[in-house]
Amino acid sequence: MNTTEKPLTNNPEAELEKKGTSNSGRILWNFIFKNQTHKWYVIIGIVSIILQLTIFKYFYPYAGFINGDSYAYIETAYHNLSINTYPIGYSMLLRILSVFTKSDTILVVIQYLLLQLSVLAFIFTLFYFYKPARLTKILLFSFMLFNPVFLYLANYISSDSFFISLSMIWFTQLFWIINQPNNKLILINSLVLFLAFTVRYNALFYPIIAVVSLFQGRLKTWHKLGGLALSTILIFSFITFTSSKYYNLTGHRQFTPFTGWQTANNALYAYRYADTNHIKKVPKRFQELDKMVRTYFDTTRDIRKYPKEGLVASTVYMWDPSSPLCIYTENQFKKDSTATQLKKWATVAPLMGDYGSFLIKEYPREYVNYYLMPNIIKYYAPPIEFLEWYSTGVDSVSMVAQVWFNYKTTKLKSHFKDYKVRSLSFFPILTGTMNIVLLFSLISFIILQGYKKYPRLKNGMLLVITLWLVNFGFSVLASPIALRFQLFPILVSFSFTFFLVEYLIKSASGIETTLNSVDIQNNSLEPAA
């Protein structure tokens, strides 16, 4: 049964434009809390979040830890380091919270609430601008609210949850910049982008997406350029600061050693399958490392004995102590017992990067077949990776974690006998299906010329397509692919897949869709379904 609810005003957008302002926060607040249906969404959301988190923490009373990642973040926070293996943003969050509490439960609660609030703010923004049908809203709201991956992700001492939250906030603001821009919003958006960049370097490609939103927004050109300049200055300042710290440590000016190590790691997946009868001679500076790599490949052909060699497009060569890259690094510092792991890792990174680039150029076919193509398949359906197990299947923590969180023991306890997580196994299939549906729905939207009738939906899709393409390039070429790294674009793509499917169903049925049918003269907050 269709119902039409009373709008907040006859024309809220026009009234704000007359005043020369557009307060996105106030508009969204009114849209949610001055609409009876949306109030019920909020009530259901609050109750569901509390229940889900309470039940989850009963079964998993301790936070989860990723060997290497989690302890690097804690170490950075504990020693207040300016640089470490990972960006310092998340460690600064840990340090700030430690002023008030040492409880890992409070940290998990904050991470989960921030993740849920950022995601729900995103979908309510979509509801405001695109006016989907009631069924679409219920399905999308339910998928976000009851998504089990949020609980497991927020339970980890890792930057993943925090970074996704910042990314969702930043991306939500882009829709307001496109549709109701103002200088304050652009300033806040630039600051959120900067914070995201300090948490994870994946945000390096975010300014490309921001350009799309800024130049769709109805602002003067110099305002748009000012927003881009501010984001660029903030990011460049952080890059310069970090590079100078690495220069002082290693004598090499580099933004992140990850680049060199990741390049070498990726290249070895190609080099392993190079024809041994046609191995090309390497430059003299690579010969010692190359000899170790070739010896390693020759002695690890049997994947039954060396199962790690059976992994596809992984990061094993970066982190496994038995990998030739790691052994070479240790050999370079045999005479320097004072060198820290960070110094060793960062010092050889430029060489690793040059070596990896050389191999990729010399063996492009192997690189495409044995690294790029497997990574593309991973992007299509990202593996759940560490999320397959509670605390990666390890029932104890290191001493630094025990000290940081005031644990009485290093042992972790769970009310499940088995640490295996089975509730997330559907995600790769769901994501792969979503990618296919999104692609064909988008093609149909273009063929049916929906972009002409629904320009606002077209503008949103342009933003989503840009995110998808840029993230695809970055992920496939320069980053490991796993569900926790891809969840942000997955959530965005999933939302717009719902909208496109609604459009196609109603177009096929001859029903006028409410998507994007925003009448500026009479903007109802809740169109009839």
Backbone torsions as a table, in degrees:
resi	resn	phi	psi	omega
1	MET	NA	127.5	-176.4
2	ASN	-82.2	140.3	174.8
3	THR	-134.8	141.6	176.4
4	THR	-111.9	120.6	-175.9
5	GLU	-93.7	156.5	-175.3
6	LYS	-67.5	127.5	178.6
7	PRO	-71.7	156.3	179.6
8	LEU	-63.8	-47.8	175.7
9	THR	-142.6	168.5	176.8
10	ASN	-69.6	-31.2	-174.3
11	ASN	-157.0	73.9	-177.0
12	PRO	-64.4	-38.6	-178.6
13	GLU	-65.9	-44.1	-178.4
14	ALA	-64.7	-39.1	179.0
15	GLU	-61.9	-41.9	179.5
16	LEU	-67.5	-36.6	179.2
17	GLU	-66.2	-35.4	178.0
18	LYS	-64.6	-34.6	179.5
19	LYS	-79.4	-9.3	178.9
20	GLY	78.7	20.8	-179.4
21	THR	-141.8	167.6	177.0
22	SER	-151.2	90.9	-177.5
23	ASN	-84.1	96.9	-174.9
24	SER	-62.5	-38.2	179.9
25	GLY	-63.5	-43.2	-179.5
26	ARG	-68.8	-40.1	179.0
27	ILE	-62.2	-46.4	-178.6
28	LEU	-65.5	-39.1	177.7
29	TRP	-60.0	-47.9	179.6
30	ASN	-64.4	-39.2	180.0
31	PHE	-61.1	-36.3	-178.1
32	ILE	-82.7	-49.2	-168.1
33	PHE	-95.9	-5.4	174.1
34	LYS	-109.5	22.6	176.6
35	ASN	-129.3	123.1	-172.2
36	GLN	-61.4	-41.8	179.0
37	THR	-62.0	-44.0	-178.8
38	HIS	-68.5	-31.3	174.8
39	LYS	-59.9	-41.2	178.2
40	TRP	-66.1	-36.9	174.8
41	TYR	-57.4	-44.1	-178.5
42	VAL	-65.1	-44.9	180.0
43	ILE	-60.9	-47.7	177.9
44	ILE	-61.0	-40.1	-179.6
45	GLY	-63.5	-46.6	-178.8
46	ILE	-62.4	-48.1	-179.6
47	VAL	-62.2	-43.7	-177.9
48	SER	-66.2	-40.9	179.7
49	ILE	-63.4	-44.5	179.8
50	ILE	-63.5	-45.0	-179.5
51	LEU	-64.8	-46.6	-178.7
52	GLN	-60.7	-46.2	-177.0
53	LEU	-67.5	-39.0	179.8
54	THR	-64.3	-46.8	179.7
55	ILE	-64.7	-42.4	-178.9
56	PHE	-61.8	-45.6	-177.4
57	LYS	-72.0	-20.3	173.1
58	TYR	-66.2	-43.9	-178.9
59	PHE	-79.2	-30.1	179.5
60	TYR	-125.9	78.4	-174.4
61	PRO	-67.8	-20.3	-179.6
62	TYR	-108.1	153.5	173.7
63	ALA	-67.9	159.6	176.7
64	GLY	-95.4	154.4	-177.1
65	PHE	-130.4	139.2	174.7
66	ILE	-102.9	121.4	-177.4
67	ASN	-58.1	122.0	-177.6
68	GLY	99.3	-66.7	-175.6
69	ASP	-60.3	-57.7	-174.5
70	SER	-60.0	-42.5	-176.4
71	TYR	-72.6	-28.5	175.4
72	ALA	-67.2	-40.2	177.7
73	TYR	-64.2	-43.7	-179.3
74	ILE	-66.8	-41.7	178.4
75	GLU	-59.6	-43.6	178.7
76	THR	-61.2	-43.3	179.6
77	ALA	-68.4	-41.1	-176.7
78	TYR	-63.0	-43.1	-177.6
79	HIS	-96.1	0.6	-179.4
80	ASN	53.5	50.4	-176.7
81	LEU	-77.3	150.2	177.5
82	SER	-85.3	-27.9	177.1
83	ILE	-141.7	152.6	173.3
84	ASN	-162.2	-168.2	-176.7
85	THR	-55.0	-39.2	-178.3
86	TYR	-116.2	163.2	177.0
87	PRO	-55.5	153.9	-169.5
88	ILE	-89.2	-6.8	-174.3
89	GLY	-57.2	-47.8	-178.7
90	TYR	-67.9	-37.0	177.8
91	SER	-63.5	-35.1	176.9
92	MET	-66.3	-35.5	174.9
93	LEU	-62.0	-45.5	177.7
94	LEU	-59.0	-41.4	-177.7
95	ARG	-67.6	-42.0	179.3
96	ILE	-63.7	-45.4	-180.0
97	LEU	-65.1	-30.4	-178.5
98	SER	-65.9	-19.0	176.4
99	VAL	-66.0	-31.5	-175.8
100	PHE	-101.7	-32.0	-176.6
101	THR	-159.1	153.1	174.3
102	LYS	-106.6	5.6	-174.7
103	SER	-75.1	124.7	175.4
104	ASP	-71.7	-25.9	179.0
105	THR	-65.7	-43.2	178.3
106	ILE	-63.6	-39.6	176.7
107	LEU	-60.8	-45.7	179.7
108	VAL	-63.2	-42.5	179.2
109	VAL	-60.5	-45.4	179.2
110	ILE	-62.0	-43.7	-179.5
111	GLN	-63.6	-41.5	-178.0
112	TYR	-69.6	-43.9	179.9
113	LEU	-64.3	-42.3	179.1
114	LEU	-63.0	-40.5	179.1
115	LEU	-65.3	-46.7	180.0
116	GLN	-64.6	-44.3	-178.8
117	LEU	-64.1	-40.2	-179.7
118	SER	-67.2	-39.2	179.3
119	VAL	-69.5	-42.7	-179.7
120	LEU	-68.7	-35.2	174.8
121	ALA	-62.4	-37.0	178.2
122	PHE	-63.3	-48.5	-175.6
123	ILE	-73.2	-31.4	175.3
124	PHE	-68.8	-32.1	173.7
125	THR	-63.9	-41.9	177.0
126	LEU	-64.7	-39.7	177.8
127	PHE	-61.2	-39.5	-178.0
128	TYR	-66.8	-46.1	-174.2
129	PHE	-83.0	-30.2	-172.0
130	TYR	-110.5	-10.1	173.9
131	LYS	48.2	56.0	179.7
132	PRO	-68.4	164.1	177.5
133	ALA	-66.2	160.7	-175.0
134	ARG	-59.5	-41.1	-180.0
135	LEU	-63.6	-41.8	177.7
136	THR	-60.7	-42.1	-180.0
137	LYS	-63.9	-43.6	-179.1
138	ILE	-64.3	-44.4	-179.0
139	LEU	-65.4	-44.4	-178.3
140	LEU	-68.5	-43.0	178.0
141	PHE	-61.1	-43.1	-179.3
142	SER	-66.6	-41.0	179.6
143	PHE	-61.1	-42.1	-179.5
144	MET	-72.5	-44.7	-174.5
145	LEU	-67.0	-40.4	-174.8
146	PHE	-104.3	24.7	-179.0
147	ASN	-75.4	115.0	-175.7
148	PRO	-68.2	-22.6	-177.3
149	VAL	-65.4	-28.2	179.3
150	PHE	-62.2	-40.4	-179.3
151	LEU	-65.3	-48.2	-178.2
152	TYR	-68.2	-35.7	-179.6
153	LEU	-70.2	-45.2	-179.2
154	ALA	-68.3	-19.6	-179.1
155	ASN	-80.0	-9.0	179.8
156	TYR	-89.3	143.8	169.5
157	ILE	-81.2	85.6	-174.0
158	SER	-158.4	156.4	-178.4
159	SER	-77.0	-7.9	-172.3
160	ASP	-55.8	-54.2	-176.9
161	SER	-62.5	-45.7	-179.1
162	PHE	-63.1	-41.6	-179.6
163	PHE	-66.6	-41.9	178.4
164	ILE	-63.1	-40.5	178.6
165	SER	-60.4	-48.1	178.6
166	LEU	-62.7	-39.4	-179.9
167	SER	-64.9	-41.3	178.9
168	MET	-65.9	-40.8	177.1
169	ILE	-62.3	-47.7	179.8
170	TRP	-60.3	-45.5	-177.1
171	PHE	-69.7	-36.2	176.4
172	THR	-60.6	-41.6	179.4
173	GLN	-63.1	-28.5	179.6
174	LEU	-63.0	-35.2	178.8
175	PHE	-67.8	-35.5	175.8
176	TRP	-70.8	-35.7	177.5
177	ILE	-64.5	-38.4	178.7
178	ILE	-67.2	-44.9	-170.4
179	ASN	-96.2	-34.7	-179.4
180	GLN	-142.5	68.4	-172.5
181	PRO	-76.3	152.7	169.7
182	ASN	-157.0	163.8	-173.7
183	ASN	-66.1	-36.7	-179.9
184	LYS	-63.3	-41.6	-179.8
185	LEU	-64.4	-40.6	178.6
186	ILE	-64.1	-39.6	177.9
187	LEU	-62.4	-48.8	-180.0
188	ILE	-62.9	-40.6	179.8
189	ASN	-61.5	-38.6	178.7
190	SER	-66.2	-38.0	179.5
191	LEU	-69.0	-40.5	177.7
192	VAL	-64.1	-40.6	177.1
193	LEU	-60.7	-41.8	178.6
194	PHE	-63.1	-44.3	178.4
195	LEU	-60.9	-43.1	179.1
196	ALA	-61.1	-38.0	-179.1
197	PHE	-67.1	-33.6	178.2
198	THR	-74.0	-16.0	-179.8
199	VAL	-91.3	-39.4	178.4
200	ARG	-153.9	137.2	-174.0
201	TYR	-75.8	-3.4	172.4
202	ASN	-58.3	-25.5	-179.5
203	ALA	-69.4	-2.6	179.3
204	LEU	-60.2	-30.4	-179.5
205	PHE	-92.3	-1.5	-179.2
206	TYR	-61.3	-37.4	178.8
207	PRO	-57.4	-28.4	177.3
208	ILE	-62.3	-41.3	179.1
209	ILE	-70.6	-38.0	179.3
210	ALA	-60.9	-35.4	178.5
211	VAL	-58.0	-42.4	-179.2
212	VAL	-60.7	-43.9	-178.4
213	SER	-71.6	-41.8	-177.9
214	LEU	-61.3	-41.3	-175.9
215	PHE	-86.5	-1.4	167.5
216	GLN	-92.7	-22.8	-178.2
217	GLY	-71.7	156.7	-177.3
218	ARG	-91.5	64.4	177.3
219	LEU	-121.5	158.9	176.1
220	LYS	-65.4	151.1	-175.1
221	THR	-57.3	-41.2	-176.7
222	TRP	-68.4	-26.9	174.2
223	HIS	-68.3	-41.1	178.9
224	LYS	-64.6	-45.3	179.6
225	LEU	-64.4	-34.3	178.2
226	GLY	-64.8	-40.3	177.3
227	GLY	-63.2	-43.2	177.9
228	LEU	-65.1	-40.5	-179.3
229	ALA	-63.6	-41.3	-179.8
230	LEU	-62.9	-46.7	178.5
231	SER	-60.1	-43.4	-178.9
232	THR	-64.0	-42.9	-178.4
233	ILE	-64.6	-44.5	-179.4
234	LEU	-62.8	-46.7	-179.5
235	ILE	-66.4	-44.0	-179.6
236	PHE	-62.5	-37.4	179.1
237	SER	-63.4	-41.5	179.2
238	PHE	-67.9	-39.6	177.5
239	ILE	-62.6	-43.7	-179.8
240	THR	-63.6	-43.5	178.4
241	PHE	-61.1	-47.7	-178.5
242	THR	-65.5	-42.2	179.7
243	SER	-61.5	-39.6	179.8
244	SER	-66.2	-35.5	177.8
245	LYS	-66.4	-41.1	177.8
246	TYR	-68.7	-33.5	177.5
247	TYR	-64.6	-42.4	178.2
248	ASN	-64.7	-32.1	-177.6
249	LEU	-80.2	-41.0	-169.9
250	THR	-120.2	-16.9	-174.9
251	GLY	86.2	1.0	177.3
252	HIS	-115.4	130.2	177.1
253	ARG	-86.2	111.4	-178.3
254	GLN	-147.6	148.6	-179.7
255	PHE	-79.5	-48.2	177.4
256	THR	-146.8	129.5	176.8
257	PRO	-62.6	-16.9	179.9
258	PHE	-55.2	-38.8	-176.4
259	THR	-57.3	-49.6	-179.6
260	GLY	-65.4	-45.8	-179.5
261	TRP	-64.9	-41.6	-179.3
262	GLN	-65.4	-39.1	178.7
263	THR	-62.3	-46.2	179.2
264	ALA	-64.4	-44.3	178.7
265	ASN	-56.6	-49.0	-178.8
266	ASN	-62.7	-40.3	-177.8
267	ALA	-65.4	-32.9	-178.5
268	LEU	-65.8	-26.5	177.1
269	TYR	-68.3	-26.4	174.1
270	ALA	-82.6	-44.6	-174.8
271	TYR	-63.8	-31.8	-179.6
272	ARG	-59.6	-31.8	-176.0
273	TYR	-102.4	9.8	175.6
274	ALA	-68.4	143.1	179.7
275	ASP	-62.3	119.9	-177.1
276	THR	-63.0	-20.3	178.8
277	ASN	-83.2	-7.8	-178.1
278	HIS	-131.4	37.4	176.6
279	ILE	-73.8	129.7	-176.5
280	LYS	-89.2	147.9	-178.7
281	LYS	-69.2	137.5	-178.6
282	VAL	-100.0	156.0	175.0
283	PRO	-57.6	156.1	-173.8
284	LYS	-56.6	-37.7	-176.5
285	ARG	-68.2	-16.1	179.2
286	PHE	-101.1	-6.1	-167.9
287	GLN	-62.7	-41.8	-179.3
288	GLU	-63.5	-46.6	179.3
289	LEU	-65.7	-43.3	-177.4
290	ASP	-63.4	-37.9	178.7
291	LYS	-62.8	-40.9	179.1
292	MET	-66.4	-38.7	179.9
293	VAL	-65.1	-46.8	-179.1
294	ARG	-64.2	-40.2	178.0
295	THR	-63.4	-41.7	179.1
296	TYR	-61.4	-46.6	-179.9
297	PHE	-63.1	-39.5	-178.8
298	ASP	-66.2	-28.1	-175.7
299	THR	-99.4	-0.8	-178.0
300	THR	-124.7	31.6	-179.5
301	ARG	-68.6	-31.0	-177.2
302	ASP	-81.8	102.0	-176.6
303	ILE	-73.5	-14.7	174.4
304	ARG	-69.0	-34.7	178.0
305	LYS	-85.0	-31.0	-180.0
306	TYR	-124.3	75.2	-173.8
307	PRO	-60.4	-25.8	179.6
308	LYS	-63.4	-25.2	178.8
309	GLU	-72.7	-12.0	177.3
310	GLY	-87.1	-8.6	178.3
311	LEU	-68.3	146.2	-175.8
312	VAL	-108.2	128.0	176.1
313	ALA	45.5	51.8	-178.2
314	SER	-101.3	-166.8	177.5
315	THR	-119.3	23.9	-176.0
316	VAL	-58.2	-42.6	-175.2
317	TYR	-67.4	-18.4	178.4
318	MET	-80.0	-34.7	-167.0
319	TRP	-118.6	-24.1	-177.4
320	ASP	-69.1	122.2	-179.3
321	PRO	-58.0	-23.5	-179.1
322	SER	-87.7	-2.9	180.0
323	SER	-73.6	150.9	-177.7
324	PRO	-62.4	-30.0	179.3
325	LEU	-65.9	-42.9	-179.2
326	CYS	-72.0	-38.8	178.4
327	ILE	-64.8	-43.1	178.0
328	TYR	-58.3	-43.9	-179.5
329	THR	-59.6	-46.0	-179.9
330	GLU	-63.9	-36.5	-179.8
331	ASN	-64.4	-30.3	-178.7
332	GLN	-70.8	-15.6	-175.7
333	PHE	-122.1	25.4	179.2
334	LYS	-60.5	-32.6	-176.9
335	LYS	-93.3	1.3	-179.2
336	ASP	-121.0	90.7	-176.9
337	SER	-76.6	-10.9	-177.7
338	THR	-91.2	-11.2	-176.6
339	ALA	-67.1	130.9	176.9
340	THR	-79.1	164.7	177.7
341	GLN	-61.3	-37.0	179.1
342	LEU	-63.8	-42.2	179.9
343	LYS	-65.0	-43.0	178.2
344	LYS	-60.6	-49.7	-176.1
345	TRP	-61.8	-43.5	-176.5
346	ALA	-77.2	-32.0	-176.8
347	THR	-65.4	-40.7	-177.3
348	VAL	-87.4	-6.6	-175.5
349	ALA	-56.9	-44.4	178.5
350	PRO	-59.8	-40.9	177.5
351	LEU	-64.0	-43.3	178.2
352	MET	-58.0	-43.4	-179.6
353	GLY	-63.5	-42.9	179.6
354	ASP	-66.9	-40.2	179.2
355	TYR	-64.3	-46.0	178.9
356	GLY	-62.1	-42.0	179.0
357	SER	-63.3	-38.9	178.0
358	PHE	-61.8	-46.3	-179.1
359	LEU	-63.9	-40.6	-179.6
360	ILE	-64.0	-40.2	178.8
361	LYS	-68.4	-35.3	-177.1
362	GLU	-81.3	-26.6	-177.4
363	TYR	-128.9	60.4	-176.2
364	PRO	-64.7	-36.3	-178.8
365	ARG	-65.9	-45.5	178.7
366	GLU	-64.1	-35.7	-180.0
367	TYR	-64.2	-42.2	179.0
368	VAL	-67.2	-45.6	-174.6
369	ASN	-72.1	-37.3	-170.8
370	TYR	-110.2	-4.4	172.8
371	TYR	-125.9	-56.2	-175.3
372	LEU	-63.5	-49.3	-177.8
373	MET	-63.3	-45.8	175.1
374	PRO	-60.6	-35.0	179.5
375	ASN	-70.5	-34.3	176.2
376	ILE	-63.8	-41.4	177.3
377	ILE	-63.4	-39.4	177.2
378	LYS	-63.6	-37.4	179.7
379	TYR	-66.1	-36.5	178.7
380	TYR	-63.0	-40.7	179.5
381	ALA	-141.2	83.7	-174.8
382	PRO	-60.8	132.4	177.3
383	PRO	-68.3	151.9	-178.4
384	ILE	-78.6	-14.4	170.8
385	GLU	52.8	-125.3	-175.1
386	PHE	-61.8	-24.5	-178.2
387	LEU	-70.1	-6.3	178.7
388	GLU	-70.4	-17.3	-178.5
389	TRP	-133.4	146.7	171.2
390	TYR	-69.4	127.8	-179.3
391	SER	52.2	38.0	-179.2
392	THR	55.8	22.8	176.8
393	GLY	82.2	6.3	-178.9
394	VAL	-102.8	131.1	-173.9
395	ASP	-98.3	18.9	177.9
396	SER	-146.2	163.6	-179.3
397	VAL	-124.4	167.4	178.9
398	SER	-78.7	169.1	-178.0
399	MET	-63.6	-36.0	-178.1
400	VAL	-64.9	-34.6	176.6
401	ALA	-69.9	-40.1	178.8
402	GLN	-61.0	-43.4	-179.7
403	VAL	-68.4	-44.1	-174.9
404	TRP	-63.5	-41.4	-176.3
405	PHE	-101.0	8.2	178.1
406	ASN	56.9	40.5	175.7
407	TYR	-71.0	144.9	176.3
408	LYS	-75.8	-24.5	-179.6
409	THR	-145.7	165.5	178.3
410	THR	-85.6	-3.4	-178.1
411	LYS	-84.0	135.7	174.4
412	LEU	-95.9	144.1	-179.9
413	LYS	-120.8	145.4	176.6
414	SER	-140.4	150.5	178.1
415	HIS	-82.0	0.6	172.6
416	PHE	-101.7	136.9	176.8
417	LYS	-70.8	-32.3	-177.9
418	ASP	-104.5	130.6	-180.0
419	TYR	-82.1	-1.5	-179.2
420	LYS	-66.6	132.4	177.4
421	VAL	-103.8	115.1	-176.2
422	ARG	-103.0	-12.6	-174.9
423	SER	-76.0	-8.2	-179.5
424	LEU	-107.2	1.8	-174.3
425	SER	-65.2	-19.2	-178.4
426	PHE	-79.3	-13.9	-170.6
427	PHE	-63.4	-45.0	177.8
428	PRO	-57.9	-41.5	178.9
429	ILE	-65.9	-44.4	179.6
430	LEU	-61.5	-43.8	-178.7
431	THR	-66.3	-42.9	177.7
432	GLY	-61.3	-42.7	178.2
433	THR	-63.8	-43.4	179.7
434	MET	-60.3	-41.3	179.9
435	ASN	-62.0	-40.6	178.9
436	ILE	-66.7	-46.7	-179.6
437	VAL	-63.0	-41.4	178.6
438	LEU	-60.8	-44.7	-178.3
439	LEU	-61.6	-51.0	-176.8
440	PHE	-71.8	-31.7	176.4
441	SER	-66.9	-39.5	178.5
442	LEU	-65.7	-42.7	177.5
443	ILE	-60.4	-43.6	179.5
444	SER	-65.4	-39.1	177.9
445	PHE	-59.9	-39.2	179.3
446	ILE	-72.3	-44.1	-179.4
447	ILE	-61.8	-40.2	-179.8
448	LEU	-80.9	0.2	178.2
449	GLN	57.7	39.1	176.6
450	GLY	-64.1	-24.6	-179.0
451	TYR	-65.5	-23.4	178.6
452	LYS	-77.4	-39.3	-177.3
453	LYS	-81.0	-29.2	-176.1
454	TYR	-126.3	74.1	-175.5
455	PRO	-62.9	-32.7	-179.7
456	ARG	-67.9	-39.8	175.8
457	LEU	-65.2	-36.6	176.8
458	LYS	-61.7	-43.2	179.8
459	ASN	-63.5	-40.9	177.3
460	GLY	-65.2	-40.7	178.9
461	MET	-64.9	-34.6	177.5
462	LEU	-62.4	-38.9	177.9
463	LEU	-66.7	-43.3	-179.3
464	VAL	-66.3	-42.5	179.4
465	ILE	-62.9	-40.9	178.1
466	THR	-61.7	-45.2	177.3
467	LEU	-58.9	-46.6	-176.7
468	TRP	-62.2	-46.9	-176.1
469	LEU	-68.7	-45.4	-178.4
470	VAL	-67.0	-41.6	177.8
471	ASN	-65.4	-37.3	177.3
472	PHE	-59.7	-49.0	-179.7
473	GLY	-62.3	-45.5	-178.9
474	PHE	-64.8	-44.5	-175.8
475	SER	-67.9	-46.6	-176.0
476	VAL	-68.2	-38.1	-174.2
477	LEU	-89.3	-31.3	-166.6
478	ALA	-137.4	12.8	-174.9
479	SER	-150.1	147.3	172.9
480	PRO	-67.2	148.2	-177.5
481	ILE	-112.8	124.1	176.7
482	ALA	-155.1	163.8	-175.9
483	LEU	-56.1	-43.4	-176.2
484	ARG	-65.9	-26.2	177.5
485	PHE	-83.2	-23.6	-173.9
486	GLN	-105.8	2.4	-172.6
487	LEU	-63.8	-38.0	179.4
488	PHE	-58.1	-57.4	177.8
489	PRO	-64.2	-28.4	177.5
490	ILE	-64.0	-45.0	-179.9
491	LEU	-62.9	-41.7	179.0
492	VAL	-65.4	-48.8	-178.8
493	SER	-62.9	-39.7	-179.6
494	PHE	-61.6	-41.2	-179.5
495	SER	-61.8	-46.3	-177.8
496	PHE	-76.4	-21.2	171.9
497	THR	-63.6	-40.6	175.6
498	PHE	-58.1	-45.9	-177.1
499	PHE	-64.9	-42.7	-179.4
500	LEU	-66.6	-40.3	178.8
501	VAL	-64.5	-41.1	176.5
502	GLU	-59.6	-44.5	179.4
503	TYR	-59.5	-45.0	-177.1
504	LEU	-67.3	-41.6	-179.7
505	ILE	-63.0	-45.8	-178.5
506	LYS	-71.9	-31.8	176.8
507	SER	-67.1	-41.4	179.0
508	ALA	-66.8	-29.0	-178.4
509	SER	-90.4	-5.1	-178.9
510	GLY	75.8	19.9	180.0
511	ILE	-97.9	136.2	178.2
512	GLU	-73.0	117.0	-179.7
513	THR	-75.9	147.7	178.0
514	THR	-84.3	-5.9	-178.8
515	LEU	-58.2	122.2	171.8
516	ASN	69.0	5.1	-178.5
517	SER	-82.9	65.7	-176.3
518	VAL	-91.0	107.5	178.7
519	ASP	-87.6	110.6	-175.6
520	ILE	-63.2	-24.5	-179.9
521	GLN	-80.7	-20.6	-179.1
522	ASN	-153.6	76.9	-172.8
523	ASN	-87.0	92.8	178.2
524	SER	-75.4	143.4	-179.5
525	LEU	-76.2	-21.7	-176.2
526	GLU	-143.1	89.9	-178.5
527	PRO	-66.4	157.8	177.3
528	ALA	-65.3	142.9	179.8
529	ALA	-75.5	NA	NA
